[in-house]
Structures are given as C-alpha cells and as structure tokens.
C-alpha cells in the first residue's frame, strides 16, 4: 500500500472549497468581455423591459437597462465576495475578519483587472465608477455576512465580558 504525498492530499482537500469561488471569478471576468457590452445586452433586455413597461419611451427603457446593468455589477461582486468568504472560512485557518479582508482583496483585484481589460476593448470602456459599484457590492455583502453573528460568536463574546455583581 502506497501513501499519497501530503501535497496532493492537501490540494485535493482544499481545491473543492475554492472551486465555486474560482469558477464564479471566471464568470465575472467573462461577463466583462465584449459579448456583454451594453449594445449587445440591449438586444435581449429591451424587448423584455418593453413587456413589463409597455408605455415607456425608448429613452426610458435605455435608462432602465443602464440601471439593470449596474445592479448586475453589484450583484455579481456581492456573490463573488460571499463565495470567497465562505471558501476561506471553510478552510478553517482564518478568522471571519481575515476571511472578509481577503475576500474583499480578491474582489478589488478582480474589479480592477476587469475594468482595465474593458478599457482595452473597442466595445467597452473601463470606468472608475464601475470599479466603485463593483467594490460596493462586495463591501455590502461582506458587511452583511459579518454583521450576522452565529451562536458561537455570541458565546465567545459573552464569555469574554466580566460582569460584576450589583451592590
């Protein structure tokens, strides 16, 4: 019977925890490509919007489309932050605070790379505003998940507080 090398065992144990986060990162970067430029998504989104808002002008529909695209930015980066946070927490080697900071770092790097890539494409434009929107989605998601305390967190907090009896 041959023992498996420690490195391959660790990789085999760690990779599944990060697989979904890495795959979503790839999806986010793919969505930043030319195929998902505003004029390409408008072909699909505007007819759907016309069904839901039949009396809206083309200008109004385009404005709604722009808002939908920005909400998509927020959402995709919120999901990215949560997936990385979860993967880091499940590794068991990081505190919630450290996992949140690392997840935010991954999201900021991804947003920066995405906007930088978009600035090189003729059908897209890199934008500081989109970087802020992307970052805001990640920060909001991480703030929500960190604000949600687990019973174990409360017990640790309660155990660390010294209570003096009243006189």
Number of C-alpha atoms within 10 A of each C-alpha: 3 4 5 8 8 9 9 10 10 10 10 11 12 15 12 12 18 18 14 15 22 17 13 17 22 13 13 19 17 13 15 22 16 15 13 15 18 16 13 12 13 18 10 10 18 17 13 13 17 14 10 10 14 11 10 14 11 11 9 13 21 17 12 17 18 14 12 13 18 16 14 15 24 23 18 19 28 22 20 28 32 22 22 27 28 19 22 23 18 14 13 10 10 14 11 17 13 14 25 26 16 17 25 24 16 18 25 21 14 21 25 20 16 21 23 16 16 20 14 11 14 9 15 19 16 18 15 13 11 18 21 16 20 26 25 18 23 29 23 15 23 24 12 11 16 15 9 10 10 9 9 9 11 11 10 10 10 11 10 9 8 7 8 6 5 4 3
